[in-house]
Amino acid sequence: ILMLLYIIYLLLTPILWVLIVVSSLFQFKIRENHSSFYKRLRVIKKYLKESNNNKKILLFHAASAGEYEQLKPLLRLINKREYFIIQSFTSPTIYNKEKDSLLFDISCYHPFDFFWSAIRFFNVIKPHAYITTRHDIWPAHIYIAQRLGIDIYLVNGNIHQSLRFHWALQHFNRWLFGKFKHIFVESDILRDRYSMLVSKNKITVTGDTRYEQIVHRTKNNQMNHFS
C-alpha cells in the first residue's frame, strides 16, 4: 500500500505542476511565490558563497503569519554566532512584511512540493537542520531532506483525528513522519496521537510557543506604553 501511494504521488506531481503554472496566471500569491523563489534562491547562493563562514545553517519554515509567530520565540534563542538562520515562507503577505526581520539572517520563499524543487532548494542551502511547524508537512521536501542527511524537526506539531489515521493512509504517514528526527508537541493528547505514527521516544511535550510570543509582545507593549 505504501509503495502504491508513493507511486500515485509521483504520478500526480507533473499534473500539479501544470495546475500551479496555470493558476499563477490568475492568482497573485501563487505567481509571486513561483517567480520570486528562484530569484531569491540565486541571491542566497551568492551570499553563502561569498560569506564563506563556518556556521551551521538552520532552515526554518513558516507557511503563514500564524506559524511564524510560533517560531519567533525559538528564533530569539538561537546563538547567531554559531548558526546561520534562513527563514522560508509560503505566503507573500508574511514574506513581504517580515523578509528583513533581524530574527534571521536571510529569507526566501519555500518552493512548492516537487522533487526537483526540493533537490535544488536543499542543494543550494545545505542546511544542518530543517525545522517546520504545526501541520506544514511537505512529503517531497521531507523525503529529499532525509535522503541528503539533513535533520528534520517538527515544532508545535498539531495533528487531528483526520485521514492521516485512515487504514489506507496510515502506512504512508508512518513512513513520512518516521523521517523526522524529533517532534515537539503542545500536549499529552497530541503526543498520544503522534505515537500512533512514530515512536514515543521521538516525541516531546514542550507546550505551545504561541503563549511565549504573547507574553513577549505583552511585555514589549507595556514597555512602549510607559517609555
N, C-alpha and C positions, 0 to 999 in steps of 0.2 A: 504493500500500500504506500509506504514511504517513497519508494522509487517512482511509483506511478504519479504521485502528487508532485514530485520534483520534476518529472518529465513534462507534466501539464504546465507547470510554472514556466519552464524553459520555453515551451511552445507558444505560450501566451505573450512572452516578453516582446517579440517583434511587433505583435499586434498592438500592445500597449504603447510601444514607442511611437507608432504611426498615429495613434489616437492623441497622444500628447502633442506631437508636432502640429496636428490639425487644430487641436484645442488652443494652442498658443496663438493662433491667428485671431482668436476671438476673446481669449481670456488674458488680461494684462498680467496677473500674478504668475501664470504658467509661463508666459513669454518672457517676463522679467527674470524668473529663475533660470530658465533654459538658456537664454542668451548671455546672462551675466556670469553664470557658473564658470564657463571656460575662460572668460576674460580674467576673472578673479583668480582662477587656478594658476594662470600664467604669472600673475603678479606674485603669488605665494611661492611658486617655483623659483622665480628670480630672487626673491627676498631670502629664501632659505639658502640658496646657493651663495649669495653674496655675504650673508651674515656669518656663515662658517662658524657657528657656535656649537658647543658640545652638549647643550641642554637636551634633555629628553623631551620629546614632543607629545603633548596631550591633546587629543582631539575631542572636544565636547560638541554634542549636537542638541539643539532645541528646535522643535518644529515651529513653535509659535511663541507668543508673549508669555503664556501661562507656564510653559515648560522652562523658558529662560528664567523666569522669576524663581523657579525652584532650584536652578543651577547657581544662581548668584551667591548664596552662602558658601557653596563649595569653591567657587572661583576665588572668593576672598581669602580662603585658607591656603591656597597653593603658593608655595615659595617660587617666585618668578626668577630667582637667581639660579634655581636648579631645573625649572621646567619652562618650556616654551608652549604657550597655550594658543590653540587655534579653535575658534568658535564657529560652528556652522549653523545656519538657519534654513528653514524651508520657506517661511512666509516673507515676502518682500516688505510687508508692513513693519515687522520687528527688525528685519535686517537693516532697512534704511534708517530706523530710529537708533539702533544700538551698534552699528558697524564700527564706530570709532570709540567704543567704550574702553576704559582703562582696565577693565576686569580681565581682559585677554590681550594677547599681542597682535593678533590679526584675525580677520573674519572672512567668511565666504559663504556661498550658498551650498547646501547639501545637494548632491546630484540625485536625480531620480533613480529608482531602484532597478538599474540594469547592470548586468555583469560587466560590460565594457566600461561603464561609467565608474563602477566601484573599483575596478582594477586600476584605471587611470588615476582616480582620486587618491587611493592609498599608496600607489607607487610614487606619486609626487610628494605627498605629505610625509609618508613613512612614520606614522605615529607609534609611540611606545604603547599607548593605550587609547582605546576608542570608548568614550563614555556617552551613553544616550539615556533618555529619561522617560518616565511614565510608560506609555504603551507604543512608543515610537520605534517599532521593530521593523527593520528593513532586511528581509531574508537574503538578498543577493549581497548586500554590504556585510552582513554578519558572516556569511559563508566565506567571502573573499578575505575579510579581515582575519578570520581564524586560520585560513589556509596560508596567509602571509606571516603567521606567528604573532599577530597583534592581540594583546589582551583586551577583552571586551567586557564592559561593565554596564549594568542597568541600575540606575538610581531612581528612588521613588517609584519603584516598579508597581504597576497597578494592573490587575487582571480581573475580569468579571467572569461570572459563570456563563461563558459565551461558547461560540462554535469551536473555540480552541480545545475544548474538552470533549467535543463530539468524537465518538469512537473512530470515525473516518479520518479525523484530522489530528487526533491526539498523538499518534506516532510521529507525524511530521513536526508538531510543536515540541515534542520531547527532543527530537533531533535538533531543532532550531535553538531552543533555549539551553540545550546542553552545551552549546558553543560559548555561552557566557562564562567568564571566569568567576564572576560573583554577581549576585543580585541583591540589592538593598531595598527593603520594603518598609511600609509605614506601620504595619500592624501584624499581630499574630494571625489574624484571619487571612491576610494576603500571603503570609508565609505558608500557611497550610494549603492555600490554593496553588501556589507555585510548586510546592512539594509534590504535587501530582504530576509535574513535568520534569523537575530536576531534583537532585539530592538536597536534603535539608542542610548539608554541610556547605552548600553554595549560597545559602540564603541567610541574610542578617536583618533583623528588625532594628531600624535606626530612627523611626519616626518620620515625620513629614517636614522637609526643609522649607515648605511654604510658611510654616509658623515662625521659623528663624528669620525669614525675609520680612514677615510682617513686623516682628519685634524690631528688626534693624531699621525699617522705614519709619516706625513709630518714634524711635529714639531720635532719628535724624530730623523728623518733623518737629519734635519738641525742642531740639537744639536750635533749629532755624527760627522757631517761633520766639524763643527767648533771647536770641542773639541781637 
